[in-house]
Amino acid sequence: MLSGTAAAGAIGLINSLGNLGGFFGPCVMGLIRNATGSSSVGMVVLACGTLMSAILVFVPGHGRRLEHVPAELASHAD
């Protein structure tokens, strides 16, 4: 899909977002547990965040125009 610097940038972005989740997930869990005294509420909040992320990925989809390769680019696909 991506090549060269675009692929490196995409991998860096994915890793950055993963690291942010690894930092903020436990922080949010701790804040909610301190506020409510229960771990269950924090788990529900984290599960809802994961569900919302999945919805953002799968619901919009992509346009058919992204599947079409123009003829001038198809000859350079080798």
mmCIF file of the N, C-alpha and C atoms, coordinates in Angstrom:
data_MODEL
# 
_entry.id   MODEL 
# 
loop_
_atom_site.group_PDB 
_atom_site.id 
_atom_site.type_symbol 
_atom_site.label_atom_id 
_atom_site.label_alt_id 
_atom_site.label_comp_id 
_atom_site.label_asym_id 
_atom_site.label_entity_id 
_atom_site.label_seq_id 
_atom_site.pdbx_PDB_ins_code 
_atom_site.Cartn_x 
_atom_site.Cartn_y 
_atom_site.Cartn_z 
_atom_site.occupancy 
_atom_site.B_iso_or_equiv 
_atom_site.pdbx_formal_charge 
_atom_site.auth_seq_id 
_atom_site.auth_comp_id 
_atom_site.auth_asym_id 
_atom_site.auth_atom_id 
_atom_site.pdbx_PDB_model_num 
ATOM 1   N N  . MET A 1 1  ? 0.831   -1.200 0.000   1.00 0.00 ? 1  MET A N  1 
ATOM 2   C CA . MET A 1 1  ? 0.000   0.000  0.000   1.00 0.00 ? 1  MET A CA 1 
ATOM 3   C C  . MET A 1 1  ? 0.868   1.253  0.000   1.00 0.00 ? 1  MET A C  1 
ATOM 4   N N  . LEU A 1 2  ? 1.641   1.419  1.041   1.00 0.00 ? 2  LEU A N  1 
ATOM 5   C CA . LEU A 1 2  ? 2.512   2.582  1.134   1.00 0.00 ? 2  LEU A CA 1 
ATOM 6   C C  . LEU A 1 2  ? 3.953   2.149  0.913   1.00 0.00 ? 2  LEU A C  1 
ATOM 7   N N  . SER A 1 3  ? 4.758   3.058  0.445   1.00 0.00 ? 3  SER A N  1 
ATOM 8   C CA . SER A 1 3  ? 6.159   2.711  0.228   1.00 0.00 ? 3  SER A CA 1 
ATOM 9   C C  . SER A 1 3  ? 7.056   3.839  0.728   1.00 0.00 ? 3  SER A C  1 
ATOM 10  N N  . GLY A 1 4  ? 8.277   3.478  1.034   1.00 0.00 ? 4  GLY A N  1 
ATOM 11  C CA . GLY A 1 4  ? 9.288   4.468  1.404   1.00 0.00 ? 4  GLY A CA 1 
ATOM 12  C C  . GLY A 1 4  ? 8.952   5.262  2.639   1.00 0.00 ? 4  GLY A C  1 
ATOM 13  N N  . THR A 1 5  ? 9.075   6.566  2.496   1.00 0.00 ? 5  THR A N  1 
ATOM 14  C CA . THR A 1 5  ? 8.876   7.447  3.645   1.00 0.00 ? 5  THR A CA 1 
ATOM 15  C C  . THR A 1 5  ? 7.424   7.471  4.119   1.00 0.00 ? 5  THR A C  1 
ATOM 16  N N  . ALA A 1 6  ? 6.478   7.227  3.207   1.00 0.00 ? 6  ALA A N  1 
ATOM 17  C CA . ALA A 1 6  ? 5.065   7.194  3.617   1.00 0.00 ? 6  ALA A CA 1 
ATOM 18  C C  . ALA A 1 6  ? 4.813   6.015  4.551   1.00 0.00 ? 6  ALA A C  1 
ATOM 19  N N  . ALA A 1 7  ? 5.399   4.862  4.233   1.00 0.00 ? 7  ALA A N  1 
ATOM 20  C CA . ALA A 1 7  ? 5.235   3.689  5.090   1.00 0.00 ? 7  ALA A CA 1 
ATOM 21  C C  . ALA A 1 7  ? 5.894   3.921  6.445   1.00 0.00 ? 7  ALA A C  1 
ATOM 22  N N  . ALA A 1 8  ? 7.065   4.524  6.448   1.00 0.00 ? 8  ALA A N  1 
ATOM 23  C CA . ALA A 1 8  ? 7.753   4.815  7.708   1.00 0.00 ? 8  ALA A CA 1 
ATOM 24  C C  . ALA A 1 8  ? 6.939   5.786  8.557   1.00 0.00 ? 8  ALA A C  1 
ATOM 25  N N  . GLY A 1 9  ? 6.368   6.785  7.926   1.00 0.00 ? 9  GLY A N  1 
ATOM 26  C CA . GLY A 1 9  ? 5.532   7.740  8.652   1.00 0.00 ? 9  GLY A CA 1 
ATOM 27  C C  . GLY A 1 9  ? 4.283   7.093  9.218   1.00 0.00 ? 9  GLY A C  1 
ATOM 28  N N  . ALA A 1 10 ? 3.667   6.192  8.446   1.00 0.00 ? 10 ALA A N  1 
ATOM 29  C CA . ALA A 1 10 ? 2.465   5.507  8.917   1.00 0.00 ? 10 ALA A CA 1 
ATOM 30  C C  . ALA A 1 10 ? 2.788   4.594  10.103  1.00 0.00 ? 10 ALA A C  1 
ATOM 31  N N  . ILE A 1 11 ? 3.907   3.888  10.027  1.00 0.00 ? 11 ILE A N  1 
ATOM 32  C CA . ILE A 1 11 ? 4.305   3.020  11.139  1.00 0.00 ? 11 ILE A CA 1 
ATOM 33  C C  . ILE A 1 11 ? 4.592   3.858  12.383  1.00 0.00 ? 11 ILE A C  1 
ATOM 34  N N  . GLY A 1 12 ? 5.244   4.995  12.202  1.00 0.00 ? 12 GLY A N  1 
ATOM 35  C CA . GLY A 1 12 ? 5.519   5.884  13.328  1.00 0.00 ? 12 GLY A CA 1 
ATOM 36  C C  . GLY A 1 12 ? 4.240   6.414  13.960  1.00 0.00 ? 12 GLY A C  1 
ATOM 37  N N  . LEU A 1 13 ? 3.269   6.767  13.132  1.00 0.00 ? 13 LEU A N  1 
ATOM 38  C CA . LEU A 1 13 ? 1.989   7.265  13.649  1.00 0.00 ? 13 LEU A CA 1 
ATOM 39  C C  . LEU A 1 13 ? 1.259   6.178  14.429  1.00 0.00 ? 13 LEU A C  1 
ATOM 40  N N  . ILE A 1 14 ? 1.239   4.971  13.887  1.00 0.00 ? 14 ILE A N  1 
ATOM 41  C CA . ILE A 1 14 ? 0.579   3.861  14.571  1.00 0.00 ? 14 ILE A CA 1 
ATOM 42  C C  . ILE A 1 14 ? 1.249   3.582  15.914  1.00 0.00 ? 14 ILE A C  1 
ATOM 43  N N  . ASN A 1 15 ? 2.570   3.577  15.937  1.00 0.00 ? 15 ASN A N  1 
ATOM 44  C CA . ASN A 1 15 ? 3.291   3.337  17.190  1.00 0.00 ? 15 ASN A CA 1 
ATOM 45  C C  . ASN A 1 15 ? 3.039   4.458  18.197  1.00 0.00 ? 15 ASN A C  1 
ATOM 46  N N  . SER A 1 16 ? 2.987   5.691  17.726  1.00 0.00 ? 16 SER A N  1 
ATOM 47  C CA . SER A 1 16 ? 2.725   6.819  18.630  1.00 0.00 ? 16 SER A CA 1 
ATOM 48  C C  . SER A 1 16 ? 1.355   6.711  19.268  1.00 0.00 ? 16 SER A C  1 
ATOM 49  N N  . LEU A 1 17 ? 0.348   6.376  18.474  1.00 0.00 ? 17 LEU A N  1 
ATOM 50  C CA . LEU A 1 17 ? -1.006  6.242  19.015  1.00 0.00 ? 17 LEU A CA 1 
ATOM 51  C C  . LEU A 1 17 ? -1.090  5.068  19.985  1.00 0.00 ? 17 LEU A C  1 
ATOM 52  N N  . GLY A 1 18 ? -0.397  3.981  19.678  1.00 0.00 ? 18 GLY A N  1 
ATOM 53  C CA . GLY A 1 18 ? -0.371  2.842  20.593  1.00 0.00 ? 18 GLY A CA 1 
ATOM 54  C C  . GLY A 1 18 ? 0.274   3.194  21.921  1.00 0.00 ? 18 GLY A C  1 
ATOM 55  N N  . ASN A 1 19 ? 1.359   3.961  21.857  1.00 0.00 ? 19 ASN A N  1 
ATOM 56  C CA . ASN A 1 19 ? 2.030   4.380  23.086  1.00 0.00 ? 19 ASN A CA 1 
ATOM 57  C C  . ASN A 1 19 ? 1.163   5.328  23.910  1.00 0.00 ? 19 ASN A C  1 
ATOM 58  N N  . LEU A 1 20 ? 0.409   6.190  23.236  1.00 0.00 ? 20 LEU A N  1 
ATOM 59  C CA . LEU A 1 20 ? -0.510  7.077  23.967  1.00 0.00 ? 20 LEU A CA 1 
ATOM 60  C C  . LEU A 1 20 ? -1.589  6.264  24.683  1.00 0.00 ? 20 LEU A C  1 
ATOM 61  N N  . GLY A 1 21 ? -2.093  5.237  23.996  1.00 0.00 ? 21 GLY A N  1 
ATOM 62  C CA . GLY A 1 21 ? -3.080  4.356  24.632  1.00 0.00 ? 21 GLY A CA 1 
ATOM 63  C C  . GLY A 1 21 ? -2.492  3.619  25.821  1.00 0.00 ? 21 GLY A C  1 
ATOM 64  N N  . GLY A 1 22 ? -1.226  3.205  25.707  1.00 0.00 ? 22 GLY A N  1 
ATOM 65  C CA . GLY A 1 22 ? -0.556  2.523  26.801  1.00 0.00 ? 22 GLY A CA 1 
ATOM 66  C C  . GLY A 1 22 ? -0.315  3.417  27.994  1.00 0.00 ? 22 GLY A C  1 
ATOM 67  N N  . PHE A 1 23 ? -0.239  4.722  27.758  1.00 0.00 ? 23 PHE A N  1 
ATOM 68  C CA . PHE A 1 23 ? -0.058  5.670  28.858  1.00 0.00 ? 23 PHE A CA 1 
ATOM 69  C C  . PHE A 1 23 ? -1.399  6.084  29.464  1.00 0.00 ? 23 PHE A C  1 
ATOM 70  N N  . PHE A 1 24 ? -2.331  6.486  28.609  1.00 0.00 ? 24 PHE A N  1 
ATOM 71  C CA . PHE A 1 24 ? -3.588  7.042  29.117  1.00 0.00 ? 24 PHE A CA 1 
ATOM 72  C C  . PHE A 1 24 ? -4.558  5.982  29.626  1.00 0.00 ? 24 PHE A C  1 
ATOM 73  N N  . GLY A 1 25 ? -4.482  4.754  29.112  1.00 0.00 ? 25 GLY A N  1 
ATOM 74  C CA . GLY A 1 25 ? -5.380  3.693  29.590  1.00 0.00 ? 25 GLY A CA 1 
ATOM 75  C C  . GLY A 1 25 ? -5.262  3.463  31.089  1.00 0.00 ? 25 GLY A C  1 
ATOM 76  N N  . PRO A 1 26 ? -4.056  3.192  31.616  1.00 0.00 ? 26 PRO A N  1 
ATOM 77  C CA . PRO A 1 26 ? -3.916  3.011  33.060  1.00 0.00 ? 26 PRO A CA 1 
ATOM 78  C C  . PRO A 1 26 ? -4.223  4.278  33.866  1.00 0.00 ? 26 PRO A C  1 
ATOM 79  N N  . CYS A 1 27 ? -3.901  5.438  33.298  1.00 0.00 ? 27 CYS A N  1 
ATOM 80  C CA . CYS A 1 27 ? -4.219  6.687  34.015  1.00 0.00 ? 27 CYS A CA 1 
ATOM 81  C C  . CYS A 1 27 ? -5.725  6.859  34.174  1.00 0.00 ? 27 CYS A C  1 
ATOM 82  N N  . VAL A 1 28 ? -6.459  6.635  33.098  1.00 0.00 ? 28 VAL A N  1 
ATOM 83  C CA . VAL A 1 28 ? -7.922  6.753  33.156  1.00 0.00 ? 28 VAL A CA 1 
ATOM 84  C C  . VAL A 1 28 ? -8.494  5.698  34.100  1.00 0.00 ? 28 VAL A C  1 
ATOM 85  N N  . MET A 1 29 ? -7.969  4.496  34.009  1.00 0.00 ? 29 MET A N  1 
ATOM 86  C CA . MET A 1 29 ? -8.433  3.414  34.892  1.00 0.00 ? 29 MET A CA 1 
ATOM 87  C C  . MET A 1 29 ? -8.208  3.785  36.359  1.00 0.00 ? 29 MET A C  1 
ATOM 88  N N  . GLY A 1 30 ? -7.038  4.331  36.675  1.00 0.00 ? 30 GLY A N  1 
ATOM 89  C CA . GLY A 1 30 ? -6.748  4.734  38.049  1.00 0.00 ? 30 GLY A CA 1 
ATOM 90  C C  . GLY A 1 30 ? -7.633  5.868  38.527  1.00 0.00 ? 30 GLY A C  1 
ATOM 91  N N  . LEU A 1 31 ? -7.859  6.861  37.676  1.00 0.00 ? 31 LEU A N  1 
ATOM 92  C CA . LEU A 1 31 ? -8.722  7.980  38.052  1.00 0.00 ? 31 LEU A CA 1 
ATOM 93  C C  . LEU A 1 31 ? -10.151 7.512  38.327  1.00 0.00 ? 31 LEU A C  1 
ATOM 94  N N  . ILE A 1 32 ? -10.654 6.658  37.474  1.00 0.00 ? 32 ILE A N  1 
ATOM 95  C CA . ILE A 1 32 ? -12.022 6.168  37.655  1.00 0.00 ? 32 ILE A CA 1 
ATOM 96  C C  . ILE A 1 32 ? -12.117 5.276  38.889  1.00 0.00 ? 32 ILE A C  1 
ATOM 97  N N  . ARG A 1 33 ? -11.097 4.450  39.113  1.00 0.00 ? 33 ARG A N  1 
ATOM 98  C CA . ARG A 1 33 ? -11.134 3.580  40.298  1.00 0.00 ? 33 ARG A CA 1 
ATOM 99  C C  . ARG A 1 33 ? -11.081 4.417  41.583  1.00 0.00 ? 33 ARG A C  1 
ATOM 100 N N  . ASN A 1 34 ? -10.266 5.475  41.590  1.00 0.00 ? 34 ASN A N  1 
ATOM 101 C CA . ASN A 1 34 ? -10.217 6.354  42.764  1.00 0.00 ? 34 ASN A CA 1 
ATOM 102 C C  . ASN A 1 34 ? -11.537 7.085  42.977  1.00 0.00 ? 34 ASN A C  1 
ATOM 103 N N  . ALA A 1 35 ? -12.187 7.466  41.892  1.00 0.00 ? 35 ALA A N  1 
ATOM 104 C CA . ALA A 1 35 ? -13.443 8.211  42.010  1.00 0.00 ? 35 ALA A CA 1 
ATOM 105 C C  . ALA A 1 35 ? -14.611 7.319  42.413  1.00 0.00 ? 35 ALA A C  1 
ATOM 106 N N  . THR A 1 36 ? -14.627 6.080  41.906  1.00 0.00 ? 36 THR A N  1 
ATOM 107 C CA . THR A 1 36 ? -15.794 5.228  42.151  1.00 0.00 ? 36 THR A CA 1 
ATOM 108 C C  . THR A 1 36 ? -15.529 4.108  43.147  1.00 0.00 ? 36 THR A C  1 
ATOM 109 N N  . GLY A 1 37 ? -14.275 3.746  43.339  1.00 0.00 ? 37 GLY A N  1 
ATOM 110 C CA . GLY A 1 37 ? -13.952 2.642  44.228  1.00 0.00 ? 37 GLY A CA 1 
ATOM 111 C C  . GLY A 1 37 ? -14.153 1.274  43.590  1.00 0.00 ? 37 GLY A C  1 
ATOM 112 N N  . SER A 1 38 ? -14.397 1.255  42.289  1.00 0.00 ? 38 SER A N  1 
ATOM 113 C CA . SER A 1 38 ? -14.652 -0.007 41.596  1.00 0.00 ? 38 SER A CA 1 
ATOM 114 C C  . SER A 1 38 ? -13.847 -0.068 40.304  1.00 0.00 ? 38 SER A C  1 
ATOM 115 N N  . SER A 1 39 ? -13.282 -1.218 40.034  1.00 0.00 ? 39 SER A N  1 
ATOM 116 C CA . SER A 1 39 ? -12.560 -1.407 38.773  1.00 0.00 ? 39 SER A CA 1 
ATOM 117 C C  . SER A 1 39 ? -13.510 -1.675 37.611  1.00 0.00 ? 39 SER A C  1 
ATOM 118 N N  . SER A 1 40 ? -14.700 -2.122 37.923  1.00 0.00 ? 40 SER A N  1 
ATOM 119 C CA . SER A 1 40 ? -15.659 -2.482 36.876  1.00 0.00 ? 40 SER A CA 1 
ATOM 120 C C  . SER A 1 40 ? -16.043 -1.282 36.020  1.00 0.00 ? 40 SER A C  1 
ATOM 121 N N  . VAL A 1 41 ? -16.242 -0.148 36.644  1.00 0.00 ? 41 VAL A N  1 
ATOM 122 C CA . VAL A 1 41 ? -16.627 1.053  35.898  1.00 0.00 ? 41 VAL A CA 1 
ATOM 123 C C  . VAL A 1 41 ? -15.500 1.459  34.950  1.00 0.00 ? 41 VAL A C  1 
ATOM 124 N N  . GLY A 1 42 ? -14.276 1.383  35.421  1.00 0.00 ? 42 GLY A N  1 
ATOM 125 C CA . GLY A 1 42 ? -13.133 1.717  34.570  1.00 0.00 ? 42 GLY A CA 1 
ATOM 126 C C  . GLY A 1 42 ? -13.016 0.781  33.386  1.00 0.00 ? 42 GLY A C  1 
ATOM 127 N N  . MET A 1 43 ? -13.268 -0.506 33.610  1.00 0.00 ? 43 MET A N  1 
ATOM 128 C CA . MET A 1 43 ? -13.224 -1.465 32.506  1.00 0.00 ? 43 MET A CA 1 
ATOM 129 C C  . MET A 1 43 ? -14.310 -1.181 31.477  1.00 0.00 ? 43 MET A C  1 
ATOM 130 N N  . VAL A 1 44 ? -15.483 -0.780 31.938  1.00 0.00 ? 44 VAL A N  1 
ATOM 131 C CA . VAL A 1 44 ? -16.565 -0.440 31.019  1.00 0.00 ? 44 VAL A CA 1 
ATOM 132 C C  . VAL A 1 44 ? -16.185 0.784  30.192  1.00 0.00 ? 44 VAL A C  1 
ATOM 133 N N  . VAL A 1 45 ? -15.580 1.780  30.822  1.00 0.00 ? 45 VAL A N  1 
ATOM 134 C CA . VAL A 1 45 ? -15.157 2.984  30.095  1.00 0.00 ? 45 VAL A CA 1 
ATOM 135 C C  . VAL A 1 45 ? -14.110 2.629  29.041  1.00 0.00 ? 45 VAL A C  1 
ATOM 136 N N  . LEU A 1 46 ? -13.119 1.806  29.397  1.00 0.00 ? 46 LEU A N  1 
ATOM 137 C CA . LEU A 1 46 ? -12.101 1.409  28.432  1.00 0.00 ? 46 LEU A CA 1 
ATOM 138 C C  . LEU A 1 46 ? -12.702 0.569  27.310  1.00 0.00 ? 46 LEU A C  1 
ATOM 139 N N  . ALA A 1 47 ? -13.649 -0.288 27.623  1.00 0.00 ? 47 ALA A N  1 
ATOM 140 C CA . ALA A 1 47 ? -14.317 -1.097 26.602  1.00 0.00 ? 47 ALA A CA 1 
ATOM 141 C C  . ALA A 1 47 ? -15.122 -0.214 25.654  1.00 0.00 ? 47 ALA A C  1 
ATOM 142 N N  . CYS A 1 48 ? -15.774 0.808  26.191  1.00 0.00 ? 48 CYS A N  1 
ATOM 143 C CA . CYS A 1 48 ? -16.527 1.729  25.334  1.00 0.00 ? 48 CYS A CA 1 
ATOM 144 C C  . CYS A 1 48 ? -15.592 2.495  24.402  1.00 0.00 ? 48 CYS A C  1 
ATOM 145 N N  . GLY A 1 49 ? -14.424 2.865  24.887  1.00 0.00 ? 49 GLY A N  1 
ATOM 146 C CA . GLY A 1 49 ? -13.443 3.539  24.036  1.00 0.00 ? 49 GLY A CA 1 
ATOM 147 C C  . GLY A 1 49 ? -12.989 2.641  22.901  1.00 0.00 ? 49 GLY A C  1 
ATOM 148 N N  . THR A 1 50 ? -12.770 1.368  23.192  1.00 0.00 ? 50 THR A N  1 
ATOM 149 C CA . THR A 1 50 ? -12.381 0.418  22.162  1.00 0.00 ? 50 THR A CA 1 
ATOM 150 C C  . THR A 1 50 ? -13.506 0.215  21.149  1.00 0.00 ? 50 THR A C  1 
ATOM 151 N N  . LEU A 1 51 ? -14.724 0.128  21.624  1.00 0.00 ? 51 LEU A N  1 
ATOM 152 C CA . LEU A 1 51 ? -15.879 -0.035 20.742  1.00 0.00 ? 51 LEU A CA 1 
ATOM 153 C C  . LEU A 1 51 ? -16.041 1.186  19.833  1.00 0.00 ? 51 LEU A C  1 
ATOM 154 N N  . MET A 1 52 ? -15.888 2.383  20.391  1.00 0.00 ? 52 MET A N  1 
ATOM 155 C CA . MET A 1 52 ? -15.994 3.595  19.574  1.00 0.00 ? 52 MET A CA 1 
ATOM 156 C C  . MET A 1 52 ? -14.899 3.631  18.510  1.00 0.00 ? 52 MET A C  1 
ATOM 157 N N  . SER A 1 53 ? -13.706 3.169  18.841  1.00 0.00 ? 53 SER A N  1 
ATOM 158 C CA . SER A 1 53 ? -12.624 3.114  17.865  1.00 0.00 ? 53 SER A CA 1 
ATOM 159 C C  . SER A 1 53 ? -12.962 2.155  16.733  1.00 0.00 ? 53 SER A C  1 
ATOM 160 N N  . ALA A 1 54 ? -13.509 1.015  17.074  1.00 0.00 ? 54 ALA A N  1 
ATOM 161 C CA . ALA A 1 54 ? -13.901 0.047  16.049  1.00 0.00 ? 54 ALA A CA 1 
ATOM 162 C C  . ALA A 1 54 ? -14.984 0.614  15.141  1.00 0.00 ? 54 ALA A C  1 
ATOM 163 N N  . ILE A 1 55 ? -15.924 1.328  15.722  1.00 0.00 ? 55 ILE A N  1 
ATOM 164 C CA . ILE A 1 55 ? -16.985 1.949  14.923  1.00 0.00 ? 55 ILE A CA 1 
ATOM 165 C C  . ILE A 1 55 ? -16.391 2.978  13.968  1.00 0.00 ? 55 ILE A C  1 
ATOM 166 N N  . LEU A 1 56 ? -15.435 3.770  14.443  1.00 0.00 ? 56 LEU A N  1 
ATOM 167 C CA . LEU A 1 56 ? -14.798 4.769  13.581  1.00 0.00 ? 56 LEU A CA 1 
ATOM 168 C C  . LEU A 1 56 ? -14.025 4.133  12.433  1.00 0.00 ? 56 LEU A C  1 
ATOM 169 N N  . VAL A 1 57 ? -13.523 2.945  12.641  1.00 0.00 ? 57 VAL A N  1 
ATOM 170 C CA . VAL A 1 57 ? -12.767 2.267  11.584  1.00 0.00 ? 57 VAL A CA 1 
ATOM 171 C C  . VAL A 1 57 ? -13.706 1.640  10.558  1.00 0.00 ? 57 VAL A C  1 
ATOM 172 N N  . PHE A 1 58 ? -14.752 0.964  11.011  1.00 0.00 ? 58 PHE A N  1 
ATOM 173 C CA . PHE A 1 58 ? -15.559 0.154  10.112  1.00 0.00 ? 58 PHE A CA 1 
ATOM 174 C C  . PHE A 1 58 ? -16.765 0.862  9.502   1.00 0.00 ? 58 PHE A C  1 
ATOM 175 N N  . VAL A 1 59 ? -17.353 1.827  10.160  1.00 0.00 ? 59 VAL A N  1 
ATOM 176 C CA . VAL A 1 59 ? -18.582 2.430  9.648   1.00 0.00 ? 59 VAL A CA 1 
ATOM 177 C C  . VAL A 1 59 ? -18.343 3.315  8.428   1.00 0.00 ? 59 VAL A C  1 
ATOM 178 N N  . PRO A 1 60 ? -17.392 4.255  8.438   1.00 0.00 ? 60 PRO A N  1 
ATOM 179 C CA . PRO A 1 60 ? -17.254 5.113  7.254   1.00 0.00 ? 60 PRO A CA 1 
ATOM 180 C C  . PRO A 1 60 ? -16.849 4.354  5.988   1.00 0.00 ? 60 PRO A C  1 
ATOM 181 N N  . GLY A 1 61 ? -16.055 3.297  6.124   1.00 0.00 ? 61 GLY A N  1 
ATOM 182 C CA . GLY A 1 61 ? -15.640 2.545  4.953   1.00 0.00 ? 61 GLY A CA 1 
ATOM 183 C C  . GLY A 1 61 ? -14.713 3.364  4.070   1.00 0.00 ? 61 GLY A C  1 
ATOM 184 N N  . HIS A 1 62 ? -14.733 3.066  2.794   1.00 0.00 ? 62 HIS A N  1 
ATOM 185 C CA . HIS A 1 62 ? -13.933 3.832  1.840   1.00 0.00 ? 62 HIS A CA 1 
ATOM 186 C C  . HIS A 1 62 ? -14.676 3.907  0.518   1.00 0.00 ? 62 HIS A C  1 
ATOM 187 N N  . GLY A 1 63 ? -14.299 4.903  -0.260  1.00 0.00 ? 63 GLY A N  1 
ATOM 188 C CA . GLY A 1 63 ? -14.959 5.110  -1.539  1.00 0.00 ? 63 GLY A CA 1 
ATOM 189 C C  . GLY A 1 63 ? -14.421 4.172  -2.612  1.00 0.00 ? 63 GLY A C  1 
ATOM 190 N N  . ARG A 1 64 ? -15.230 3.866  -3.582  1.00 0.00 ? 64 ARG A N  1 
ATOM 191 C CA . ARG A 1 64 ? -14.809 3.003  -4.689  1.00 0.00 ? 64 ARG A CA 1 
ATOM 192 C C  . ARG A 1 64 ? -13.699 3.651  -5.510  1.00 0.00 ? 64 ARG A C  1 
ATOM 193 N N  . ARG A 1 65 ? -13.590 4.963  -5.497  1.00 0.00 ? 65 ARG A N  1 
ATOM 194 C CA . ARG A 1 65 ? -12.557 5.627  -6.282  1.00 0.00 ? 65 ARG A CA 1 
ATOM 195 C C  . ARG A 1 65 ? -11.163 5.267  -5.786  1.00 0.00 ? 65 ARG A C  1 
ATOM 196 N N  . LEU A 1 66 ? -11.040 4.852  -4.531  1.00 0.00 ? 66 LEU A N  1 
ATOM 197 C CA . LEU A 1 66 ? -9.741  4.462  -4.001  1.00 0.00 ? 66 LEU A CA 1 
ATOM 198 C C  . LEU A 1 66 ? -9.294  3.104  -4.535  1.00 0.00 ? 66 LEU A C  1 
ATOM 199 N N  . GLU A 1 67 ? -10.214 2.320  -5.092  1.00 0.00 ? 67 GLU A N  1 
ATOM 200 C CA . GLU A 1 67 ? -9.875  1.019  -5.633  1.00 0.00 ? 67 GLU A CA 1 
ATOM 201 C C  . GLU A 1 67 ? -9.444  1.095  -7.090  1.00 0.00 ? 67 GLU A C  1 
ATOM 202 N N  . HIS A 1 68 ? -9.695  2.194  -7.736  1.00 0.00 ? 68 HIS A N  1 
ATOM 203 C CA . HIS A 1 68 ? -9.368  2.351  -9.149  1.00 0.00 ? 68 HIS A CA 1 
ATOM 204 C C  . HIS A 1 68 ? -7.944  2.881  -9.298  1.00 0.00 ? 68 HIS A C  1 
ATOM 205 N N  . VAL A 1 69 ? -7.162  2.217  -10.137 1.00 0.00 ? 69 VAL A N  1 
ATOM 206 C CA . VAL A 1 69 ? -5.803  2.671  -10.429 1.00 0.00 ? 69 VAL A CA 1 
ATOM 207 C C  . VAL A 1 69 ? -5.813  3.284  -11.823 1.00 0.00 ? 69 VAL A C  1 
ATOM 208 N N  . PRO A 1 70 ? -5.467  4.578  -11.928 1.00 0.00 ? 70 PRO A N  1 
ATOM 209 C CA . PRO A 1 70 ? -5.435  5.198  -13.260 1.00 0.00 ? 70 PRO A CA 1 
ATOM 210 C C  . PRO A 1 70 ? -4.454  4.482  -14.182 1.00 0.00 ? 70 PRO A C  1 
ATOM 211 N N  . ALA A 1 71 ? -4.721  4.508  -15.483 1.00 0.00 ? 71 ALA A N  1 
ATOM 212 C CA . ALA A 1 71 ? -3.902  3.779  -16.462 1.00 0.00 ? 71 ALA A CA 1 
ATOM 213 C C  . ALA A 1 71 ? -2.447  4.217  -16.428 1.00 0.00 ? 71 ALA A C  1 
ATOM 214 N N  . GLU A 1 72 ? -2.194  5.506  -16.243 1.00 0.00 ? 72 GLU A N  1 
ATOM 215 C CA . GLU A 1 72 ? -0.803  5.994  -16.243 1.00 0.00 ? 72 GLU A CA 1 
ATOM 216 C C  . GLU A 1 72 ? -0.014  5.493  -15.020 1.00 0.00 ? 72 GLU A C  1 
ATOM 217 N N  . LEU A 1 73 ? -0.715  5.192  -13.925 1.00 0.00 ? 73 LEU A N  1 
ATOM 218 C CA . LEU A 1 73 ? -0.053  4.647  -12.752 1.00 0.00 ? 73 LEU A CA 1 
ATOM 219 C C  . LEU A 1 73 ? 0.065   3.128  -12.805 1.00 0.00 ? 73 LEU A C  1 
ATOM 220 N N  . ALA A 1 74 ? -0.869  2.481  -13.503 1.00 0.00 ? 74 ALA A N  1 
ATOM 221 C CA . ALA A 1 74 ? -0.865  1.025  -13.580 1.00 0.00 ? 74 ALA A CA 1 
ATOM 222 C C  . ALA A 1 74 ? 0.371   0.508  -14.313 1.00 0.00 ? 74 ALA A C  1 
ATOM 223 N N  . SER A 1 75 ? 0.861   1.270  -15.294 1.00 0.00 ? 75 SER A N  1 
ATOM 224 C CA . SER A 1 75 ? 2.042   0.826  -16.024 1.00 0.00 ? 75 SER A CA 1 
ATOM 225 C C  . SER A 1 75 ? 3.305   0.942  -15.185 1.00 0.00 ? 75 SER A C  1 
ATOM 226 N N  . HIS A 1 76 ? 3.300   1.767  -14.141 1.00 0.00 ? 76 HIS A N  1 
ATOM 227 C CA . HIS A 1 76 ? 4.453   1.949  -13.264 1.00 0.00 ? 76 HIS A CA 1 
ATOM 228 C C  . HIS A 1 76 ? 4.360   1.102  -11.998 1.00 0.00 ? 76 HIS A C  1 
ATOM 229 N N  . ALA A 1 77 ? 3.359   0.233  -11.905 1.00 0.00 ? 77 ALA A N  1 
ATOM 230 C CA . ALA A 1 77 ? 3.131   -0.556 -10.693 1.00 0.00 ? 77 ALA A CA 1 
ATOM 231 C C  . ALA A 1 77 ? 4.159   -1.646 -10.492 1.00 0.00 ? 77 ALA A C  1 
ATOM 232 N N  . ASP A 1 78 ? 4.972   -1.944 -11.483 1.00 0.00 ? 78 ASP A N  1 
ATOM 233 C CA . ASP A 1 78 ? 5.989   -2.996 -11.374 1.00 0.00 ? 78 ASP A CA 1 
ATOM 234 C C  . ASP A 1 78 ? 6.935   -2.580 -10.324 1.00 0.00 ? 78 ASP A C  1 
# 
